[in-house]
Amino acid sequence: MRIKLETPDLALGMFVAELDRPWLESPFLFQGFLIEDEAELLQLRTVCRWVMVEDSKSKAHVDFVQVHHRSAERQAQDFVTVARETAKFAQRATEQVDRLVENARLGHSVDPEDAREVVSGLVHAVTSNTNAALWLASLKKRNARTAGHCLNVSILALAFARYQGETLDDMQHIGMGALLHDIAHGKLPKFVLEKAGPLEPGEHELIKEHAAEGHRMMALTKLLSRESLEIIRDHHERLDGSGYPRGIKGHEVGKHALIVALADTYDSMTTDQPWRQAMLPQDALTKIHKECSDKIGREMVQQFIKCLGIYPIGSLVRLSTGVLAVVLSSDADNRLKPMVLLVRDEDGDEILPRKIVNLQTIARTRPQDPWTIAELLDPRLHGIDVDSVIANEARA
């Protein structure tokens, strides 16, 4: 039997049958080998994040139940550590973006170097632990300010870019474009941005000016890449030509602009707006699939949904045990068994202190009584403020 193990959980005597990359891209001579010394162990941990271990060919007895327990505990601790570090960084980053938006509102010059520092931090957060970064992006504040929206869109776009296999250089361009995509919102009248009802035609046209105006503002600095500037200008363009400001279509709309368009749409849908209540993550993805496939690209939309998962981070679920939990992870290899934060027990009592559980680990170590997700829930119907749960865990 082959078991997937993260390299920190490897030990001498295990037989490595498969790597997380092609064998020819690794320094190992043989396609399949026994770990015989500490040097090989260190090299595996340096080169790979995970490997497949063949139990039947391993010389040492491998207590896989114990290994999975250790792995789950480490993953939970790593998640919490990175999430809390990201939360502290996000607070500082929001203040920096606030200043950028305020400078734009007052007609002052906008220094992209502040944005570049924020994006570098976000790229580090996403590449260190994508789930932890997305967990923070799922935190929504009522009538979120432009800065919070821009930060969330940048995190979502970077997570999707990484999922798509974009290079670190491209992730920097995407992050900058996403962070500054609404920079010109600061120049729009407040009564238009916060209007609770439908916009008048003239007001809608005013809103539509922000993409071209943001591009003009940032182009004047001569400090942004062409790729980032195109994202700022084109994040509302659509493949069918229905977008703005230029109404371009097809291949004229760049892939990176479409990545940011999806992130922008999803974050807007899942955040309370003056004119409507926030949608649940799963409902937002369903709506995006239905309404955006022709406008942004069916394959791109499907990949975005796969990136965020069947149970999007921040969703409230009921487990097969009756326990209520908040989803913390979305990984390609365990979409049906994510890591969750337990919030209420089967009797409806709050679980304190909170406990993180890896459903995949439970399935492997307790096959006779595995926990599974029974259903997605609307937290509003159960009196659970997921935002507060996330915020409290990030501050703890």
C-alpha angles and dihedrals in degrees: 000000000000119000125192111229132178109237095248086065095055121111139186114282096034118127113229108212101169139015131214087248137037113291091235089060091056132075092238117112099205130054095230125014145167117252101238106164144022092256091063090045092053092046092052091050090049097048104034138043094201141000138189114250121205106220096196092054096045114106098202119066107258117207095205092179090059092043092054091048091053091045093051092049091049093047091051092048092046090049094051093045095050093041092054093046089049091049091055091047091047091056092054091042092052090054090051093049089046089058091049092052092046091051089052091049092052092047094248123141115274115226110215091198090079089053091046091057090051093048093050089055092048093049089052091049094049095046092045096051117348093187093054091050092048089048089062091045089056090063106104128192122202111263089001115213122244090256094057091047092049091050092050093047090051092052093047093046092048092048090051092045090053090048088052091053097248116168122252089252091054090046088057090052092046093046093051093047092047095047092051099034093109098032091124092057085089089070095053120098111266093226089060095048093047099038110138096206137050116305120248114241091256092049091050091052088051091054091049091060093071095082096055092038092051089050091050093048095049094041088059090063090060087209102101126086120248089245093056092046091052090053092052091050099039107035090107095046116109135204093241093055094250094117135088162282094018103013092229120163146194117008090356087080109078122232092236092054089052091051089055091043090059093046091048093049094047095047092047092050094049095047126079110255128193089252101042147015120260117269121235112258094246092049091049091053091049091051092047090052091050100042106027105043093091094037100046102019130277094240093047092050092048091050091049091053090048090050093055093039141223088287104037118216110270094032120135114230139179114228124217087256091060093252118136117226142172117235113242105175142040113191128168092230098051109026092146094046108043130163110272139189112228112227108163132022126228090273092055095254119139115256111229130207091032117244128210115216129187106215092197091057092049090051091053098042099037105032090158091061110020121172115231136177109262100183147343115250139202104241090206090064090053098045093245119141102206090186091060092046091053094043093049093050091048091053098042 
